C-alpha cells in the first residue's frame, strides 16, 4: 500500500527527494495534487524514507 511521506510545492524539490530515495533503493511515486506534489512510498519503506527526507531537509 502506498503512503504519502512528504508534500512539496515544487517539482524541483520533489525530484531531489526522489533521487535521494532511489539511491537507497526506495522507489517513490510523485503525484501532483492541486498546487502541491505528493511523494508516496510503499508502506514498508515509510520509516526509512522519512529519515532520508529529514536528512535532506536539515
PDB file of N, H, CA, C and O in Angstrom:
ATOM      1  N   UNK A   1       0.839  -1.165   0.000  1.00  0.00           N
ATOM      2  CA  UNK A   1       0.000   0.000   0.000  1.00  0.00           C
ATOM      3  C   UNK A   1       0.895   1.243   0.000  1.00  0.00           C
ATOM      4  O   UNK A   1       1.885   1.298   0.729  1.00  0.00           O
ATOM      5  N   UNK A   2       0.550   2.221  -0.804  1.00  0.00           N
ATOM      6  H   UNK A   2      -0.254   2.177  -1.396  1.00  0.00           H
ATOM      7  CA  UNK A   2       1.313   3.457  -0.921  1.00  0.00           C
ATOM      8  C   UNK A   2       0.859   4.461   0.130  1.00  0.00           C
ATOM      9  O   UNK A   2      -0.333   4.600   0.402  1.00  0.00           O
ATOM     10  N   UNK A   3       1.829   5.158   0.716  1.00  0.00           N
ATOM     11  H   UNK A   3       2.798   5.046   0.494  1.00  0.00           H
ATOM     12  CA  UNK A   3       1.555   6.172   1.739  1.00  0.00           C
ATOM     13  C   UNK A   3       2.269   7.471   1.367  1.00  0.00           C
ATOM     14  O   UNK A   3       3.369   7.447   0.815  1.00  0.00           O
ATOM     15  N   UNK A   4       1.642   8.593   1.671  1.00  0.00           N
ATOM     16  H   UNK A   4       0.748   8.613   2.119  1.00  0.00           H
ATOM     17  CA  UNK A   4       2.274   9.896   1.454  1.00  0.00           C
ATOM     18  C   UNK A   4       3.323  10.088   2.536  1.00  0.00           C
ATOM     19  O   UNK A   4       3.016  10.037   3.727  1.00  0.00           O
ATOM     20  N   UNK A   5       4.564  10.309   2.115  1.00  0.00           N
ATOM     21  H   UNK A   5       4.813  10.351   1.147  1.00  0.00           H
ATOM     22  CA  UNK A   5       5.639  10.517   3.077  1.00  0.00           C
ATOM     23  C   UNK A   5       5.996  12.002   3.173  1.00  0.00           C
ATOM     24  O   UNK A   5       6.535  12.450   4.186  1.00  0.00           O
ATOM     25  N   UNK A   6       5.694  12.769   2.109  1.00  0.00           N
ATOM     26  H   UNK A   6       5.256  12.405   1.287  1.00  0.00           H
ATOM     27  CA  UNK A   6       6.041  14.184   2.132  1.00  0.00           C
ATOM     28  C   UNK A   6       5.248  14.908   1.059  1.00  0.00           C
ATOM     29  O   UNK A   6       4.882  14.321   0.041  1.00  0.00           O
ATOM     30  N   UNK A   7       4.985  16.190   1.293  1.00  0.00           N
ATOM     31  H   UNK A   7       5.282  16.667   2.120  1.00  0.00           H
ATOM     32  CA  UNK A   7       4.303  17.038   0.319  1.00  0.00           C
ATOM     33  C   UNK A   7       5.177  18.260   0.094  1.00  0.00           C
ATOM     34  O   UNK A   7       5.598  18.915   1.047  1.00  0.00           O
ATOM     35  N   UNK A   8       5.450  18.566  -1.178  1.00  0.00           N
ATOM     36  H   UNK A   8       5.108  18.033  -1.952  1.00  0.00           H
ATOM     37  CA  UNK A   8       6.274  19.720  -1.532  1.00  0.00           C
ATOM     38  C   UNK A   8       5.500  20.627  -2.480  1.00  0.00           C
ATOM     39  O   UNK A   8       4.463  20.247  -3.022  1.00  0.00           O
ATOM     40  N   UNK A   9       6.028  21.833  -2.668  1.00  0.00           N
ATOM     41  H   UNK A   9       6.871  22.142  -2.228  1.00  0.00           H
ATOM     42  CA  UNK A   9       5.333  22.774  -3.543  1.00  0.00           C
ATOM     43  C   UNK A   9       6.081  23.047  -4.841  1.00  0.00           C
ATOM     44  O   UNK A   9       5.691  23.932  -5.602  1.00  0.00           O
ATOM     45  N   UNK A  10       7.160  22.293  -5.108  1.00  0.00           N
ATOM     46  H   UNK A  10       7.476  21.574  -4.490  1.00  0.00           H
ATOM     47  CA  UNK A  10       7.857  22.490  -6.381  1.00  0.00           C
ATOM     48  C   UNK A  10       8.325  21.152  -6.937  1.00  0.00           C
ATOM     49  O   UNK A  10       8.674  20.232  -6.198  1.00  0.00           O
ATOM     50  N   UNK A  11       8.320  21.077  -8.248  1.00  0.00           N
ATOM     51  H   UNK A  11       8.036  21.824  -8.848  1.00  0.00           H
ATOM     52  CA  UNK A  11       8.748  19.857  -8.926  1.00  0.00           C
ATOM     53  C   UNK A  11      10.242  19.602  -8.689  1.00  0.00           C
ATOM     54  O   UNK A  11      10.673  18.453  -8.601  1.00  0.00           O
ATOM     55  N   UNK A  12      11.012  20.662  -8.588  1.00  0.00           N
ATOM     56  H   UNK A  12      10.661  21.596  -8.659  1.00  0.00           H
ATOM     57  CA  UNK A  12      12.453  20.532  -8.351  1.00  0.00           C
ATOM     58  C   UNK A  12      12.728  19.841  -7.009  1.00  0.00           C
ATOM     59  O   UNK A  12      13.585  18.960  -6.932  1.00  0.00           O
ATOM     60  N   UNK A  13      12.009  20.233  -5.957  1.00  0.00           N
ATOM     61  H   UNK A  13      11.312  20.948  -6.019  1.00  0.00           H
ATOM     62  CA  UNK A  13      12.171  19.596  -4.641  1.00  0.00           C
ATOM     63  C   UNK A  13      11.735  18.138  -4.690  1.00  0.00           C
ATOM     64  O   UNK A  13      12.384  17.269  -4.109  1.00  0.00           O
ATOM     65  N   UNK A  14      10.639  17.876  -5.382  1.00  0.00           N
ATOM     66  H   UNK A  14      10.111  18.583  -5.853  1.00  0.00           H
ATOM     67  CA  UNK A  14      10.137  16.507  -5.494  1.00  0.00           C
ATOM     68  C   UNK A  14      11.162  15.612  -6.196  1.00  0.00           C
ATOM     69  O   UNK A  14      11.382  14.474  -5.780  1.00  0.00           O
ATOM     70  N   UNK A  15      11.782  16.121  -7.248  1.00  0.00           N
ATOM     71  H   UNK A  15      11.603  17.045  -7.586  1.00  0.00           H
ATOM     72  CA  UNK A  15      12.785  15.350  -7.973  1.00  0.00           C
ATOM     73  C   UNK A  15      14.022  15.097  -7.123  1.00  0.00           C
ATOM     74  O   UNK A  15      14.599  14.011  -7.184  1.00  0.00           O
ATOM     75  N   UNK A  16      14.440  16.083  -6.328  1.00  0.00           N
ATOM     76  H   UNK A  16      13.971  16.965  -6.278  1.00  0.00           H
ATOM     77  CA  UNK A  16      15.587  15.921  -5.434  1.00  0.00           C
ATOM     78  C   UNK A  16      15.315  14.807  -4.420  1.00  0.00           C
ATOM     79  O   UNK A  16      16.162  13.943  -4.193  1.00  0.00           O
ATOM     80  N   UNK A  17      14.126  14.836  -3.817  1.00  0.00           N
ATOM     81  H   UNK A  17      13.438  15.538  -4.002  1.00  0.00           H
ATOM     82  CA  UNK A  17      13.743  13.808  -2.848  1.00  0.00           C
ATOM     83  C   UNK A  17      13.705  12.443  -3.530  1.00  0.00           C
ATOM     84  O   UNK A  17      14.201  11.458  -2.982  1.00  0.00           O
ATOM     85  N   UNK A  18      13.126  12.385  -4.706  1.00  0.00           N
ATOM     86  H   UNK A  18      12.723  13.185  -5.152  1.00  0.00           H
ATOM     87  CA  UNK A  18      13.038  11.121  -5.456  1.00  0.00           C
ATOM     88  C   UNK A  18      14.433  10.554  -5.713  1.00  0.00           C
ATOM     89  O   UNK A  18      14.670   9.365  -5.499  1.00  0.00           O
ATOM     90  N   UNK A  19      15.355  11.400  -6.170  1.00  0.00           N
ATOM     91  H   UNK A  19      15.163  12.365  -6.344  1.00  0.00           H
ATOM     92  CA  UNK A  19      16.719  10.952  -6.457  1.00  0.00           C
ATOM     93  C   UNK A  19      17.405  10.402  -5.205  1.00  0.00           C
ATOM     94  O   UNK A  19      18.059   9.360  -5.259  1.00  0.00           O
ATOM     95  N   UNK A  20      17.255  11.099  -4.090  1.00  0.00           N
ATOM     96  H   UNK A  20      16.723  11.945  -4.046  1.00  0.00           H
ATOM     97  CA  UNK A  20      17.897  10.654  -2.845  1.00  0.00           C
ATOM     98  C   UNK A  20      17.302   9.338  -2.344  1.00  0.00           C
ATOM     99  O   UNK A  20      18.031   8.474  -1.857  1.00  0.00           O
ATOM    100  N   UNK A  21      15.997   9.186  -2.461  1.00  0.00           N
ATOM    101  H   UNK A  21      15.405   9.889  -2.856  1.00  0.00           H
ATOM    102  CA  UNK A  21      15.355   7.940  -2.043  1.00  0.00           C
ATOM    103  C   UNK A  21      15.800   6.780  -2.933  1.00  0.00           C
ATOM    104  O   UNK A  21      16.044   5.677  -2.443  1.00  0.00           O
ATOM    105  N   UNK A  22      15.905   7.028  -4.231  1.00  0.00           N
ATOM    106  H   UNK A  22      15.707   7.924  -4.629  1.00  0.00           H
ATOM    107  CA  UNK A  22      16.307   5.967  -5.152  1.00  0.00           C
ATOM    108  C   UNK A  22      17.737   5.501  -4.882  1.00  0.00           C
ATOM    109  O   UNK A  22      18.061   4.340  -5.130  1.00  0.00           O
ATOM    110  N   UNK A  23      18.591   6.384  -4.382  1.00  0.00           N
ATOM    111  H   UNK A  23      18.328   7.327  -4.181  1.00  0.00           H
ATOM    112  CA  UNK A  23      19.951   5.988  -4.015  1.00  0.00           C
ATOM    113  C   UNK A  23      19.934   4.921  -2.922  1.00  0.00           C
ATOM    114  O   UNK A  23      20.859   4.115  -2.817  1.00  0.00           O
ATOM    115  N   UNK A  24      18.875   4.922  -2.109  1.00  0.00           N
ATOM    116  H   UNK A  24      18.124   5.576  -2.194  1.00  0.00           H
ATOM    117  CA  UNK A  24      18.720   3.951  -1.015  1.00  0.00           C
ATOM    118  C   UNK A  24      17.747   2.829  -1.390  1.00  0.00           C
ATOM    119  O   UNK A  24      17.243   2.113  -0.524  1.00  0.00           O
ATOM    120  N   UNK A  25      17.494   2.690  -2.684  1.00  0.00           N
ATOM    121  H   UNK A  25      17.903   3.272  -3.387  1.00  0.00           H
ATOM    122  CA  UNK A  25      16.621   1.633  -3.209  1.00  0.00           C
ATOM    123  C   UNK A  25      15.179   1.736  -2.718  1.00  0.00           C
ATOM    124  O   UNK A  25      14.499   0.731  -2.512  1.00  0.00           O
ATOM    125  N   UNK A  26      14.741   2.957  -2.540  1.00  0.00           N
ATOM    126  H   UNK A  26      15.294   3.773  -2.708  1.00  0.00           H
ATOM    127  CA  UNK A  26      13.327   3.233  -2.263  1.00  0.00           C
ATOM    128  C   UNK A  26      12.818   3.969  -3.501  1.00  0.00           C
ATOM    129  O   UNK A  26      13.361   5.008  -3.876  1.00  0.00           O
ATOM    130  N   UNK A  27      11.783   3.435  -4.129  1.00  0.00           N
ATOM    131  H   UNK A  27      11.341   2.591  -3.824  1.00  0.00           H
ATOM    132  CA  UNK A  27      11.322   3.965  -5.398  1.00  0.00           C
ATOM    133  C   UNK A  27       9.947   4.612  -5.232  1.00  0.00           C
ATOM    134  O   UNK A  27       8.922   3.932  -5.278  1.00  0.00           O
ATOM    135  N   UNK A  28       9.935   5.937  -5.040  1.00  0.00           N
ATOM    136  H   UNK A  28      10.768   6.490  -5.003  1.00  0.00           H
ATOM    137  CA  UNK A  28       8.695   6.647  -4.763  1.00  0.00           C
ATOM    138  C   UNK A  28       7.873   6.936  -6.019  1.00  0.00           C
ATOM    139  O   UNK A  28       8.366   6.868  -7.145  1.00  0.00           O
ATOM    140  N   UNK A  29       6.613   7.256  -5.782  1.00  0.00           N
ATOM    141  H   UNK A  29       6.213   7.311  -4.867  1.00  0.00           H
ATOM    142  CA  UNK A  29       5.734   7.801  -6.806  1.00  0.00           C
ATOM    143  C   UNK A  29       5.633   9.293  -6.527  1.00  0.00           C
ATOM    144  O   UNK A  29       5.547   9.708  -5.372  1.00  0.00           O
ATOM    145  N   UNK A  30       5.643  10.094  -7.577  1.00  0.00           N
ATOM    146  H   UNK A  30       5.713   9.757  -8.516  1.00  0.00           H
ATOM    147  CA  UNK A  30       5.472  11.534  -7.464  1.00  0.00           C
ATOM    148  C   UNK A  30       4.111  11.850  -8.083  1.00  0.00           C
ATOM    149  O   UNK A  30       3.881  11.578  -9.261  1.00  0.00           O
ATOM    150  N   UNK A  31       3.205  12.427  -7.279  1.00  0.00           N
ATOM    151  H   UNK A  31       3.391  12.647  -6.321  1.00  0.00           H
ATOM    152  CA  UNK A  31       1.836  12.639  -7.719  1.00  0.00           C
ATOM    153  C   UNK A  31       1.423  14.099  -7.515  1.00  0.00           C
ATOM    154  O   UNK A  31       1.392  14.577  -6.381  1.00  0.00           O
ATOM    155  N   UNK A  32       1.105  14.816  -8.610  1.00  0.00           N
ATOM    156  H   UNK A  32       1.131  14.427  -9.532  1.00  0.00           H
ATOM    157  CA  UNK A  32       0.596  16.183  -8.457  1.00  0.00           C
ATOM    158  C   UNK A  32      -0.746  16.165  -7.731  1.00  0.00           C
ATOM    159  O   UNK A  32      -1.578  15.285  -7.955  1.00  0.00           O
ATOM    160  N   UNK A  33      -0.941  17.149  -6.860  1.00  0.00           N
ATOM    161  H   UNK A  33      -0.265  17.863  -6.678  1.00  0.00           H
ATOM    162  CA  UNK A  33      -2.189  17.238  -6.101  1.00  0.00           C
ATOM    163  C   UNK A  33      -2.510  18.718  -5.882  1.00  0.00           C
ATOM    164  O   UNK A  33      -2.048  19.327  -4.917  1.00  0.00           O
ATOM    165  N   UNK A  34      -3.294  19.276  -6.775  1.00  0.00           N
ATOM    166  H   UNK A  34      -3.669  18.781  -7.559  1.00  0.00           H
ATOM    167  CA  UNK A  34      -3.598  20.705  -6.670  1.00  0.00           C
ATOM    168  C   UNK A  34      -2.344  21.525  -6.911  1.00  0.00           C
ATOM    169  O   UNK A  34      -1.686  21.369  -7.939  1.00  0.00           O
ATOM    170  N   UNK A  35      -2.009  22.400  -5.969  1.00  0.00           N
ATOM    171  H   UNK A  35      -2.544  22.527  -5.133  1.00  0.00           H
ATOM    172  CA  UNK A  35      -0.815  23.238  -6.085  1.00  0.00           C
ATOM    173  C   UNK A  35       0.415  22.604  -5.467  1.00  0.00           C
ATOM    174  O   UNK A  35       1.459  23.250  -5.378  1.00  0.00           O
ATOM    175  N   UNK A  36       0.316  21.357  -5.038  1.00  0.00           N
ATOM    176  H   UNK A  36      -0.533  20.833  -5.110  1.00  0.00           H
ATOM    177  CA  UNK A  36       1.445  20.691  -4.399  1.00  0.00           C
ATOM    178  C   UNK A  36       1.737  19.363  -5.096  1.00  0.00           C
ATOM    179  O   UNK A  36       1.017  18.933  -5.998  1.00  0.00           O
ATOM    180  N   UNK A  37       2.809  18.738  -4.648  1.00  0.00           N
ATOM    181  H   UNK A  37       3.394  19.087  -3.916  1.00  0.00           H
ATOM    182  CA  UNK A  37       3.213  17.446  -5.192  1.00  0.00           C
ATOM    183  C   UNK A  37       3.421  16.496  -4.018  1.00  0.00           C
ATOM    184  O   UNK A  37       4.148  16.806  -3.075  1.00  0.00           O
ATOM    185  N   UNK A  38       2.779  15.348  -4.089  1.00  0.00           N
ATOM    186  H   UNK A  38       2.189  15.096  -4.855  1.00  0.00           H
ATOM    187  CA  UNK A  38       2.918  14.341  -3.037  1.00  0.00           C
ATOM    188  C   UNK A  38       3.999  13.340  -3.412  1.00  0.00           C
ATOM    189  O   UNK A  38       4.106  12.916  -4.563  1.00  0.00           O
ATOM    190  N   UNK A  39       4.799  12.969  -2.414  1.00  0.00           N
ATOM    191  H   UNK A  39       4.712  13.313  -1.479  1.00  0.00           H
ATOM    192  CA  UNK A  39       5.799  11.922  -2.578  1.00  0.00           C
ATOM    193  C   UNK A  39       5.272  10.711  -1.822  1.00  0.00           C
ATOM    194  O   UNK A  39       5.099  10.760  -0.605  1.00  0.00           O
ATOM    195  N   UNK A  40       5.019   9.630  -2.541  1.00  0.00           N
ATOM    196  H   UNK A  40       5.159   9.590  -3.531  1.00  0.00           H
ATOM    197  CA  UNK A  40       4.472   8.420  -1.944  1.00  0.00           C
ATOM    198  C   UNK A  40       5.497   7.298  -1.985  1.00  0.00           C
ATOM    199  O   UNK A  40       6.262   7.175  -2.942  1.00  0.00           O
ATOM    200  N   UNK A  41       5.503   6.483  -0.938  1.00  0.00           N
ATOM    201  H   UNK A  41       4.881   6.583  -0.161  1.00  0.00           H
ATOM    202  CA  UNK A  41       6.364   5.298  -0.892  1.00  0.00           C
ATOM    203  C   UNK A  41       5.538   4.119  -0.397  1.00  0.00           C
ATOM    204  O   UNK A  41       4.463   4.281   0.180  1.00  0.00           O
ATOM    205  N   UNK A  42       6.074   2.936  -0.639  1.00  0.00           N
ATOM    206  H   UNK A  42       6.948   2.805  -1.107  1.00  0.00           H
ATOM    207  CA  UNK A  42       5.427   1.737  -0.103  1.00  0.00           C
ATOM    208  C   UNK A  42       5.420   1.825   1.424  1.00  0.00           C
ATOM    209  O   UNK A  42       6.356   2.352   2.026  1.00  0.00           O
ATOM    210  N   UNK A  43       4.386   1.318   2.027  1.00  0.00           N
ATOM    211  H   UNK A  43       3.626   0.890   1.538  1.00  0.00           H
ATOM    212  CA  UNK A  43       4.231   1.379   3.482  1.00  0.00           C
ATOM    213  C   UNK A  43       5.444   0.788   4.211  1.00  0.00           C
ATOM    214  O   UNK A  43       5.833   1.282   5.269  1.00  0.00           O
ATOM    215  N   UNK A  44       6.031  -0.251   3.653  1.00  0.00           N
ATOM    216  H   UNK A  44       5.715  -0.651   2.793  1.00  0.00           H
ATOM    217  CA  UNK A  44       7.191  -0.893   4.290  1.00  0.00           C
ATOM    218  C   UNK A  44       8.432  -0.002   4.283  1.00  0.00           C
ATOM    219  O   UNK A  44       9.344  -0.208   5.084  1.00  0.00           O
ATOM    220  N   UNK A  45       8.477   0.981   3.393  1.00  0.00           N
ATOM    221  H   UNK A  45       7.736   1.149   2.742  1.00  0.00           H
ATOM    222  CA  UNK A  45       9.620   1.900   3.290  1.00  0.00           C
ATOM    223  C   UNK A  45       9.374   3.234   3.995  1.00  0.00           C
ATOM    224  O   UNK A  45      10.235   4.112   3.965  1.00  0.00           O
ATOM    225  N   UNK A  46       8.235   3.392   4.613  1.00  0.00           N
ATOM    226  H   UNK A  46       7.535   2.678   4.637  1.00  0.00           H
ATOM    227  CA  UNK A  46       7.826   4.683   5.158  1.00  0.00           C
ATOM    228  C   UNK A  46       8.816   5.247   6.172  1.00  0.00           C
ATOM    229  O   UNK A  46       9.209   6.409   6.064  1.00  0.00           O
ATOM    230  N   UNK A  47       9.219   4.460   7.137  1.00  0.00           N
ATOM    231  H   UNK A  47       8.899   3.516   7.225  1.00  0.00           H
ATOM    232  CA  UNK A  47      10.114   4.957   8.185  1.00  0.00           C
ATOM    233  C   UNK A  47      11.484   5.329   7.605  1.00  0.00           C
ATOM    234  O   UNK A  47      12.025   6.386   7.930  1.00  0.00           O
ATOM    235  N   UNK A  48      12.042   4.477   6.758  1.00  0.00           N
ATOM    236  H   UNK A  48      11.603   3.618   6.493  1.00  0.00           H
ATOM    237  CA  UNK A  48      13.343   4.775   6.150  1.00  0.00           C
ATOM    238  C   UNK A  48      13.261   6.023   5.279  1.00  0.00           C
ATOM    239  O   UNK A  48      14.157   6.867   5.315  1.00  0.00           O
ATOM    240  N   UNK A  49      12.198   6.142   4.503  1.00  0.00           N
ATOM    241  H   UNK A  49      11.470   5.457   4.475  1.00  0.00           H
ATOM    242  CA  UNK A  49      12.030   7.308   3.633  1.00  0.00           C
ATOM    243  C   UNK A  49      11.931   8.583   4.458  1.00  0.00           C
ATOM    244  O   UNK A  49      12.504   9.608   4.090  1.00  0.00           O
ATOM    245  N   UNK A  50      11.213   8.526   5.561  1.00  0.00           N
ATOM    246  H   UNK A  50      10.748   7.694   5.860  1.00  0.00           H
ATOM    247  CA  UNK A  50      11.071   9.687   6.433  1.00  0.00           C
ATOM    248  C   UNK A  50      12.434  10.134   6.965  1.00  0.00           C
ATOM    249  O   UNK A  50      12.731  11.328   6.988  1.00  0.00           O
ATOM    250  N   UNK A  51      13.256   9.181   7.390  1.00  0.00           N
ATOM    251  H   UNK A  51      13.015   8.211   7.371  1.00  0.00           H
ATOM    252  CA  UNK A  51      14.593   9.512   7.900  1.00  0.00           C
ATOM    253  C   UNK A  51      15.467  10.132   6.811  1.00  0.00           C
ATOM    254  O   UNK A  51      16.199  11.086   7.074  1.00  0.00           O
ATOM    255  N   UNK A  52      15.397   9.604   5.609  1.00  0.00           N
ATOM    256  H   UNK A  52      14.802   8.829   5.395  1.00  0.00           H
ATOM    257  CA  UNK A  52      16.182  10.127   4.496  1.00  0.00           C
ATOM    258  C   UNK A  52      15.748  11.548   4.166  1.00  0.00           C
ATOM    259  O   UNK A  52      16.588  12.422   3.954  1.00  0.00           O
ATOM    260  N   UNK A  53      14.450  11.778   4.122  1.00  0.00           N
ATOM    261  H   UNK A  53      13.768  11.068   4.294  1.00  0.00           H
ATOM    262  CA  UNK A  53      13.939  13.109   3.791  1.00  0.00           C
ATOM    263  C   UNK A  53      14.322  14.113   4.891  1.00  0.00           C
ATOM    264  O   UNK A  53      14.691  15.248   4.591  1.00  0.00           O
ATOM    265  N   UNK A  54      14.236  13.707   6.128  1.00  0.00           N
ATOM    266  H   UNK A  54      13.935  12.785   6.372  1.00  0.00           H
ATOM    267  CA  UNK A  54      14.650  14.604   7.229  1.00  0.00           C
ATOM    268  C   UNK A  54      16.126  14.979   7.084  1.00  0.00           C
ATOM    269  O   UNK A  54      16.511  16.117   7.353  1.00  0.00           O
ATOM    270  N   UNK A  55      16.945  14.021   6.659  1.00  0.00           N
ATOM    271  H   UNK A  55      16.631  13.097   6.441  1.00  0.00           H
ATOM    272  CA  UNK A  55      18.359  14.298   6.435  1.00  0.00           C
ATOM    273  C   UNK A  55      18.588  15.283   5.309  1.00  0.00           C
ATOM    274  O   UNK A  55      19.482  16.124   5.392  1.00  0.00           O
ATOM    275  N   UNK A  56      17.788  15.189   4.255  1.00  0.00           N
ATOM    276  H   UNK A  56      17.061  14.505   4.188  1.00  0.00           H
ATOM    277  CA  UNK A  56      17.888  16.110   3.127  1.00  0.00           C
ATOM    278  C   UNK A  56      17.543  17.530   3.559  1.00  0.00           C
ATOM    279  O   UNK A  56      18.193  18.490   3.144  1.00  0.00           O
ATOM    280  N   UNK A  57      16.522  17.653   4.390  1.00  0.00           N
ATOM    281  H   UNK A  57      15.995  16.873   4.726  1.00  0.00           H
ATOM    282  CA  UNK A  57      15.995  18.967   4.771  1.00  0.00           C
ATOM    283  C   UNK A  57      16.784  19.647   5.865  1.00  0.00           C
ATOM    284  O   UNK A  57      16.657  20.856   6.054  1.00  0.00           O
ATOM    285  N   UNK A  58      17.599  18.897   6.593  1.00  0.00           N
ATOM    286  H   UNK A  58      17.702  17.914   6.440  1.00  0.00           H
ATOM    287  CA  UNK A  58      18.326  19.523   7.713  1.00  0.00           C
ATOM    288  C   UNK A  58      19.633  20.163   7.276  1.00  0.00           C
ATOM    289  O   UNK A  58      20.351  20.726   8.102  1.00  0.00           O
TER     290      UNK A  58
END
